[in-house]
Amino acid sequence: MKKIILALLLSFVVISAKAQTFSATPADSIETTNDVNDWLADIIYLQNNSGGPLTLSYQTLANTMDPVGWDVLLCTNIGCSAYVPASGSLGTIANGDSAYFNLHTGFVGIAGTGEIKIRVYEVGNPSNDDTITYRYHAIDMTGISDNNFVENAQLSQNFPNPFVNSTVIKYNFNNAPGGKLFISDLQGKKIAEYDLNPSAGEIIVGENMEAGVYIYSLYCEGKMVSTRKMIVQ
């Protein structure tokens, strides 16, 4: 009788310890130290290893990046949000396929430490879950802002934003010898490049741009000065 009871207990433990049916790659946690002028895009994939379709949802457990003042944009395989939602769906993932989180973070010259922690779980079986974490440290690295021209150059938020047909971006180099503006999509593909006049000015962009979220970056003397995001509706 004792052997039967022990066997039943062991069977219960095995059932309770059922392997998680999806895995985070390359890891479920990313932590880096970066310059305050950097713009990052870090992807964590969620591979379905269940042997069948898997429906996943997520819940944001912590977000200390917004209080720091950083510019944060979260994209998933479902779509992009110009913020980190409190919760959401990753949809139904076929066996062997992946969902993903692609977190875009611009430190906009602000030093500090911030973290976003997200719990991902199977719909209907919430114990099948994992927690992914993005943690960044932004510091003022030596040699990046030692040029007064670069330090003083300014890039405005486009207006209007979001926009449908066109939008205006203003810039001010404060007597620097000019620079460039690059527009790219969220995958890093360059959409447009503009040569900018010295001192101050503005450009009108938006022609032939499909709906979505884009990144635009100001460069002066070969260094990235500022990066912002804009949304085409």
N, C-alpha and C positions, 0 to 999 in steps of 0.2 A: 504493500500500500504506500509506504514512504517513497519507494522508487517511482510509483505512478504520479504521486503528488509533485515530486521533484521534476519529473519530466514535463508535467503540465506547467509548472512555474517557469522552467527554462523556455518552453514554447511561448509563454506569455511575454517573456523578456525579448525573445527574438522578434515577435510580432510588434512589440512596442518600439523596438529599436530599428524599425523599417528604415532603409536607407533613403536619404533625401533624393527626390527624383529630378532635381535640376541642380546645376552647378554654376558658380560664378567664375568667369575667366576674363583676364588672366589671373585675377584675384578678387576677393570680395571686399578688399580694403585698399585704398590709394592714399598715400601720404607723401607730400613733397614740400620742399622749401623753394620759393620762387622770388624773383624780383618784383617790386611793387608795380612795375610797368608791364608785367607779363599778361598775356591772355592765353588761357589754357582750354583744351577740349579733351577730356578724359572719358574713355568708353569702358564700361563693364558689361560683358555679355552674360546672359543667363541661358545656358544650354539645357534643352529638354532631354533628359535621359530616361524618361519614364516608360518608354516602349509604346506610347500612345499619345494622343493629343493632351495638352496640359494648359489649363486656363489660369493665368496669373494676375494678381492684383498687387498693389503696394500701398504702404502707409508711411508717411514721413514722420520719423520719431524725433528728429532734432534738426534744427536749422539755425546755426549761429553765424552764418555768413551774411545774411541780410542786416543784422544789427551792426556788423563791422562797416557796412557801406559798400561792399563789393558788388559788381555787376554780375548777376547770376542768371543763366538760362538753362533750362532742362529740356532735353529732347529724349524721346523714347521711340520705339518702333511704331508707336501709334501716332505721334506728332510732337510738336514743340510747344512749350509754354515759356513766356517771358518772366517766369518766376518758378519756384518749386512748389507744386501743388501739395495739399495736405494728404491727398490720396488719389488713386487712379487705377486704371486697368492697363495691362500689357496685352490683353487679348488672348486668344487661343493659339498656342504654339504647337506646331506639328512635331512629332518625334524626330530628334536629330537637329531641329532648327533652334534658333536663338531669339530671345527678346534682348533688349539692351537699354541701358541708361547712358546718355552722352551729356555730361555736365560741362557747360561752358562757363568759365569764370574769368572776369576781368578785375584786376586788383585796383585799377584806376588811381594809382599812386598812394594807396592807403595801406600802411603796414598793419599787421595783426595776424591773428590765428582764427580760423573758422572751420566749421564742420557741418556736413550734411549726412544724416544717417537715415537710411530707408529700409524698412522691412518689406520683403517680397514673400508672398505666400500663395499657395494653391487655393483657388476658389472651391469651397466645399470641403476642404481638408486643410484648415489653417495651421495645423501642427507641422505640415510640410512647408517649411519656410527657411529663409536665410536673411541676414542683415548685411547690407552693403554700406560702406562708409567712405566718404570723401573728406580728407582733412588736409588743409593747406596752411602754410606759414608764409606770409609775404613780408619781405624785408627790403630795405634800401641797400642794394648791393653796390659796392665800391666801383666807380668808373662808369656807371650807367647814367647818372645825372650830373656829371661834372662839367657839362657844357651849358653855359647860360642860355644859349639859343634854344637848345633842346628842352631845357627845364622850363622855359617861359612860353614855349609854343602852346597854342590852345586849339582844341577841337570841340565844336558845339554838338549837342544832340540834334539830330535832324528834325526838321519841323515841316509839315505835320508828321507825326509818328503814332500809330500806323498811317500808311498812305496808300492811295490807289494808283494814281498816274505818275506823280512826281513829288519830290521833296527837296528841301534846301538844306545844305550842310555848310556852315560857316567855319572859317579857320582864321587863326592869327599867329603868324610866325614871330612877331615882335622883333623885326629887323633881321631875322635869320635869312640866309640866301635861298629861300624857297624849299620845296620838298615835293612829296607825292602822297596821293590818297589811293589806297587800294580797297576794293570791295570784293568780298568773297562769300561763298555760301558756307553752310555749316560743316561741309565736308572738306573745306579748305581750298576749293576750286576758285581761282580768280575769275571774277565776273567783269570787272572794269578796273582801269588804272588811269589816274588823272595827274598831270603835271601842274603844280600849283605855283602861283606867283609869289614872290617875296612879300613880306608884310601881311596884310589882311585881305580877305576876299570870301567869296562864296561860290558854290557850284550847285547846279540842279541835276539831280539823278533820278532814275526810275524808269526811263524809257526801256520797253521790252523786257522788263524784269517780271518773272513769274511770282505768284503769291508765295510767301514764305518768309523766313527769318534770315537776315544777312548781317555780316560783320563788316564794318569799315574802320580802317586804321590809317592814322596819320604818321608819316615818316619824315624826319628832318635830319639831314646830314648822315643818312644811312642808319639812323636809330629810330625805333618805334616810339613815338611820343604818347599816343593815346589810342584807345580802341573803344568803339561803341557798337551797339546793335541797332538795327532798324527792321521794321516789319512791313512787308508789302501785302496788302489784302486783296 
